[in-house]
Amino acid sequence: MRAWQLHELGDPIKKLELCEIPDAPEPDAGQVTVSIEAVGISFPDVLQCRGEYQIKPSLPWTPGGESSGTVSAIGQNVTSLEIGDKVMMLGGGLIEQVNVNEMGLWKIPEKVPMEKAAAIPVNYGTTWFALHDRAQISAGETLLVTGAAGGTGSAAIQLGKAAGAKVIAIAGGEEKASQAKLLGADHVIDHQINTEWVDEVRDQSGGGVDIAYDPVGGETTHNVRRCMAWDGRLLIIGFVAGIPDLPANHILLKNYSVVGVHWGASLGRNPQSLHNQMKSVLQLAGSGEVDPLIFPPYEYQNGAQAIQDLADRKTWGKVVVRVG
């Protein structure tokens, strides 16, 4: 079978190779074989290729932290799945088949296409954890989302609306601003048109936002902090534009909290939380309240290009690669 592999750290387009590797073995007891059909690509895939992530990958390494596919073989003692079931998972990646413990899989609702299912686990798991566990979001609060047409930002709009919040979205360019509006944001600001958008956010939120969801970082975070309401919660999701230095005096004077969101580490401390998050998200997916925004999917032979395009910020929504 084929797999995209990294044998040397560097830019994805230069270092990733489509390789022939041995087929997956027969699944052990409690495992199933999944034929991968779609893979979600996230910014950590870019960082891991370059060796810039918190943990460097063991080489050779296959990117892709979330996948969807079809169960094609079943090991002994498997009780919850059958051959032909459509499933999604954390892991898998840009490889044609993997063996997975049945407890690490979730059945995909009938209405959800494979490409969209592959866009759910990381972005919506991260965002559910951020909004509900870390920010304790309540109906009627105001939520500011930066990078609103990106993978995590688009998830934040939908989960924020599902929680009953008013959502103000920041996106760059007409196309991305339109996508944020289609996702359900109550008010969208194109930061390429209004580069000084803090006053507009304050006007739309009645003086400040209760929760800010910021996957961008850099100078954007400094604008976000100026938008915070008294007792607000600024969620630190990521640093695509760099790591900001936040002034402690401003945090004190405005009485808001800066809240770290390390979803991956949280799962190690509370593994059951992942299943609770996915159960909630999949219920919303079944009702249509969760409908991932995905960039036009890449074909398998263009897997390295997909990751490079994400690195170069040429995409919007979730980047997905078709495998099967």
C-alpha positions as CSV (number, residue, x, y, z in Angstrom):
1,M,0.0,0.0,0.0
2,R,1.0,3.6,-0.3
3,A,1.7,6.2,2.4
4,W,3.1,9.8,2.4
5,Q,6.2,9.7,4.6
6,L,8.7,12.2,5.9
7,H,12.2,10.9,6.2
8,E,14.0,14.2,6.8
9,L,12.6,17.4,8.5
10,G,11.9,20.4,6.2
11,D,9.2,22.0,4.1
12,P,6.4,19.6,3.2
13,I,6.6,20.1,-0.5
14,K,10.4,19.3,-0.5
15,K,10.6,16.5,2.1
16,L,7.4,14.4,1.9
17,E,7.5,11.4,-0.4
18,L,4.7,9.0,-1.5
19,C,6.1,5.6,-0.7
20,E,5.2,1.9,-1.1
21,I,5.1,0.2,2.3
22,P,3.9,-3.2,3.5
23,D,0.1,-3.7,3.8
24,A,-1.5,-3.5,7.2
25,P,-1.4,-6.9,9.0
26,E,-4.5,-8.7,10.1
27,P,-6.2,-6.8,13.0
28,D,-5.5,-8.0,16.5
29,A,-8.2,-8.8,19.0
30,G,-10.2,-5.6,19.7
31,Q,-9.0,-4.0,16.5
32,V,-10.4,-3.3,13.1
33,T,-8.8,-2.4,9.8
34,V,-9.9,0.9,8.3
35,S,-9.5,1.8,4.7
36,I,-8.8,5.5,4.8
37,E,-10.9,7.6,2.5
38,A,-10.2,11.2,3.7
39,V,-7.7,12.9,5.9
40,G,-7.9,16.2,7.7
41,I,-4.7,18.4,7.6
42,S,-3.9,20.8,10.4
43,F,-1.2,23.4,11.1
44,P,0.6,21.1,13.5
45,D,1.2,18.8,10.4
46,V,3.2,21.8,9.0
47,L,5.1,22.3,12.2
48,Q,5.9,18.7,12.6
49,C,7.3,18.4,9.0
50,R,9.6,21.3,9.8
51,G,10.5,20.0,13.3
52,E,9.0,23.1,14.9
53,Y,6.2,21.4,16.9
54,Q,6.4,20.8,20.7
55,I,7.3,17.2,20.0
56,K,9.4,16.2,17.0
57,P,8.1,13.2,15.0
58,S,9.9,9.9,14.9
59,L,11.0,9.4,11.4
60,P,9.7,8.0,9.0
61,W,6.5,9.8,9.9
62,T,3.1,10.0,8.1
63,P,1.2,13.3,8.5
64,G,-2.5,13.7,9.1
65,G,-4.0,13.7,12.6
66,E,-7.6,12.9,11.8
67,S,-9.2,10.6,9.2
68,S,-12.4,9.0,8.0
69,G,-12.8,5.7,6.2
70,T,-14.6,2.3,6.0
71,V,-14.1,-0.7,8.2
72,S,-12.7,-3.4,5.9
73,A,-11.6,-6.1,8.4
74,I,-12.5,-7.0,12.0
75,G,-10.4,-8.7,14.7
76,Q,-11.7,-11.0,17.4
77,N,-13.9,-9.6,20.2
78,V,-15.0,-6.5,18.3
79,T,-18.6,-5.9,19.2
80,S,-19.5,-2.3,18.2
81,L,-18.5,-2.3,14.5
82,E,-19.1,-4.3,11.3
83,I,-17.4,-4.5,8.0
84,G,-18.7,-1.6,5.8
85,D,-19.3,0.9,8.7
86,K,-18.3,4.5,8.0
87,V,-16.0,5.8,10.8
88,M,-13.8,8.7,11.8
89,M,-10.8,8.8,14.1
90,L,-7.9,10.7,15.6
91,G,-4.8,9.5,13.7
92,G,-4.8,7.4,10.6
93,G,-3.2,9.9,8.3
94,L,-2.1,9.9,4.7
95,I,-1.9,6.1,4.4
96,E,-4.2,3.7,2.7
97,Q,-5.0,1.4,5.6
98,V,-4.5,1.3,9.4
99,N,-5.4,-1.0,12.2
100,V,-7.3,0.8,15.0
101,N,-8.7,-0.2,18.4
102,E,-12.5,-0.2,18.1
103,M,-12.7,2.2,21.1
104,G,-10.8,4.8,19.1
105,L,-13.5,5.1,16.3
106,W,-16.8,6.9,16.0
107,K,-19.5,6.1,13.5
108,I,-20.3,8.8,11.1
109,P,-23.9,10.1,10.8
110,E,-25.5,9.1,7.5
111,K,-25.9,12.8,6.4
112,V,-22.1,13.6,6.9
113,P,-19.8,13.0,3.8
114,M,-16.4,11.4,4.3
115,E,-14.5,14.6,3.6
116,K,-16.5,16.5,6.2
117,A,-16.1,13.8,8.8
118,A,-12.4,14.0,8.4
119,A,-12.6,17.7,9.3
120,I,-14.4,17.1,12.7
121,P,-12.2,15.5,15.3
122,V,-9.3,18.0,15.8
123,N,-11.0,21.3,15.1
124,Y,-14.3,20.6,16.7
125,G,-12.7,18.7,19.6
126,T,-10.4,21.6,20.3
127,T,-13.2,24.1,20.0
128,W,-15.6,22.2,22.2
129,F,-13.0,21.9,24.9
130,A,-12.1,25.6,24.5
131,L,-15.7,27.0,24.6
132,H,-17.3,24.6,27.1
133,D,-14.5,23.4,29.4
134,R,-12.2,26.4,29.4
135,A,-14.5,29.3,28.8
136,Q,-17.7,27.9,30.3
137,I,-19.7,29.6,27.5
138,S,-23.3,30.6,28.3
139,A,-26.2,31.5,26.0
140,G,-26.4,35.2,25.4
141,E,-22.7,35.9,25.7
142,T,-20.7,37.5,22.9
143,L,-18.0,35.5,21.2
144,L,-15.2,37.0,19.1
145,V,-13.5,34.7,16.6
146,T,-10.3,35.5,14.8
147,G,-9.2,33.5,11.8
148,A,-12.9,32.9,11.3
149,A,-12.7,31.2,7.9
150,G,-9.9,28.8,9.0
151,G,-10.4,25.3,10.3
152,T,-10.7,26.1,14.0
153,G,-12.2,29.5,13.5
154,S,-15.1,28.1,11.4
155,A,-15.7,25.4,14.1
156,A,-15.8,28.2,16.7
157,I,-18.5,30.0,14.8
158,Q,-20.7,27.0,14.6
159,L,-20.2,25.7,18.1
160,G,-20.6,29.3,19.5
161,K,-23.9,29.7,17.7
162,A,-25.0,26.2,18.9
163,A,-24.3,27.3,22.4
164,G,-26.5,30.4,22.0
165,A,-23.8,33.1,21.7
166,K,-23.7,36.1,19.5
167,V,-20.7,35.6,17.2
168,I,-18.4,38.4,15.8
169,A,-16.0,37.1,13.2
170,I,-12.7,38.5,11.9
171,A,-11.6,37.3,8.5
172,G,-9.3,38.6,5.8
173,G,-10.6,39.2,2.3
174,E,-14.0,39.1,0.6
175,E,-14.1,35.3,0.1
176,K,-13.2,34.5,3.7
177,A,-15.6,37.1,5.1
178,S,-18.4,35.6,3.0
179,Q,-17.6,32.2,4.3
180,A,-17.8,33.4,7.9
181,K,-21.2,34.9,7.2
182,L,-22.4,31.7,5.6
183,L,-21.2,29.8,8.7
184,G,-23.7,31.8,10.8
185,A,-21.6,34.6,12.3
186,D,-23.9,37.5,13.4
187,H,-21.4,40.2,12.4
188,V,-18.3,39.8,10.1
189,I,-15.4,42.2,9.9
190,D,-13.0,42.0,6.9
191,H,-9.7,43.1,8.5
192,Q,-8.3,43.9,5.1
193,I,-10.9,46.6,4.8
194,N,-11.0,47.7,8.4
195,T,-7.5,47.3,9.7
196,E,-8.4,49.1,12.9
197,W,-11.3,46.8,13.8
198,V,-11.3,47.1,17.7
199,D,-13.8,50.0,17.8
200,E,-16.2,48.1,15.5
201,V,-16.0,45.0,17.8
202,R,-16.7,47.2,20.8
203,D,-19.7,48.7,19.1
204,Q,-21.1,45.4,18.1
205,S,-20.6,43.9,21.6
206,G,-21.8,46.7,23.7
207,G,-18.4,47.7,25.0
208,G,-16.5,44.4,24.9
209,V,-16.7,40.6,24.2
210,D,-17.3,38.0,26.9
211,I,-15.1,35.4,25.1
212,A,-12.4,35.7,22.5
213,Y,-11.3,32.6,20.5
214,D,-7.9,33.4,19.0
215,P,-6.0,30.9,16.9
216,V,-4.0,33.6,15.1
217,G,-1.7,35.2,17.7
218,G,0.9,37.9,16.9
219,E,-0.4,41.4,16.6
220,T,-4.0,40.1,16.3
221,T,-3.9,39.0,19.9
222,H,-3.1,42.6,21.0
223,N,-6.1,43.8,19.1
224,V,-8.2,41.1,20.7
225,R,-7.2,41.9,24.2
226,R,-8.4,45.5,23.6
227,C,-11.8,44.1,22.8
228,M,-12.3,42.2,26.1
229,A,-15.2,42.9,28.5
230,W,-14.9,43.0,32.2
231,D,-14.6,39.3,33.4
232,G,-14.0,38.2,29.8
233,R,-12.0,35.1,28.8
234,L,-9.4,35.3,26.1
235,L,-8.8,31.8,24.8
236,I,-5.3,31.2,23.4
237,I,-5.7,28.6,20.7
238,G,-2.5,29.0,18.6
239,F,0.2,31.2,17.2
240,V,0.0,31.1,13.4
241,A,1.2,34.8,13.3
242,G,3.7,34.5,16.2
243,I,3.6,34.4,20.0
244,P,2.5,37.7,21.6
245,D,3.8,39.2,24.8
246,L,0.8,40.1,26.8
247,P,1.0,43.0,29.3
248,A,0.0,41.9,32.8
249,N,-1.1,45.4,33.8
250,H,-3.8,45.4,31.0
251,I,-5.1,42.0,32.1
252,L,-5.4,43.3,35.7
253,L,-7.0,46.6,34.9
254,K,-9.7,45.1,32.6
255,N,-10.2,42.1,34.9
256,Y,-10.2,39.5,32.1
257,S,-8.6,36.1,32.0
258,V,-6.1,34.7,29.5
259,V,-6.9,31.0,29.2
260,G,-4.6,28.4,27.6
261,V,-6.3,25.8,25.5
262,H,-4.0,22.7,25.1
263,W,-6.6,20.1,24.0
264,G,-4.1,17.4,23.2
265,A,-2.6,17.4,26.6
266,S,-6.0,17.5,28.2
267,L,-6.9,14.2,26.6
268,G,-4.0,12.5,28.3
269,R,-5.2,13.7,31.6
270,N,-8.9,12.9,31.0
271,P,-9.2,10.4,28.1
272,Q,-13.0,10.0,28.5
273,S,-13.5,13.7,27.7
274,L,-12.7,12.9,24.0
275,H,-15.7,10.6,23.7
276,N,-18.0,13.1,25.4
277,Q,-16.8,15.8,23.1
278,M,-17.3,13.7,19.9
279,K,-20.7,12.5,21.1
280,S,-21.9,16.1,21.5
281,V,-20.3,17.2,18.2
282,L,-21.7,14.3,16.2
283,Q,-25.2,15.0,17.5
284,L,-24.8,18.5,16.2
285,A,-23.5,17.2,12.9
286,G,-26.5,14.9,12.6
287,S,-28.8,17.9,13.1
288,G,-26.9,20.1,10.7
289,E,-25.7,22.6,13.3
290,V,-22.1,21.3,12.7
291,D,-21.3,21.4,9.0
292,P,-17.5,21.7,8.6
293,L,-16.2,24.3,6.1
294,I,-13.7,22.5,3.9
295,F,-11.4,23.8,1.2
296,P,-11.8,22.0,-2.2
297,P,-10.3,18.6,-1.4
298,Y,-6.9,17.6,-2.7
299,E,-6.3,14.3,-4.4
300,Y,-4.0,11.8,-2.8
301,Q,-1.1,12.4,-5.2
302,N,-1.2,16.0,-4.1
303,G,-0.9,15.3,-0.4
304,A,2.4,17.2,0.1
305,Q,1.0,20.2,-1.8
306,A,-2.0,20.3,0.5
307,I,0.2,20.7,3.5
308,Q,2.4,23.2,1.8
309,D,-0.6,25.3,0.7
310,L,-1.8,25.3,4.3
311,A,1.7,26.5,5.4
312,D,1.6,29.2,2.9
313,R,-1.9,30.3,4.0
314,K,-3.4,29.7,0.5
315,T,-6.4,27.9,1.9
316,W,-9.5,28.6,4.0
317,G,-11.6,26.3,6.1
318,K,-10.3,22.8,6.7
319,V,-7.8,21.2,4.3
320,V,-8.7,17.7,3.4
321,V,-7.0,15.1,1.3
322,R,-8.9,12.3,-0.4
323,V,-7.2,8.9,-0.1
324,G,-9.6,6.2,-1.2
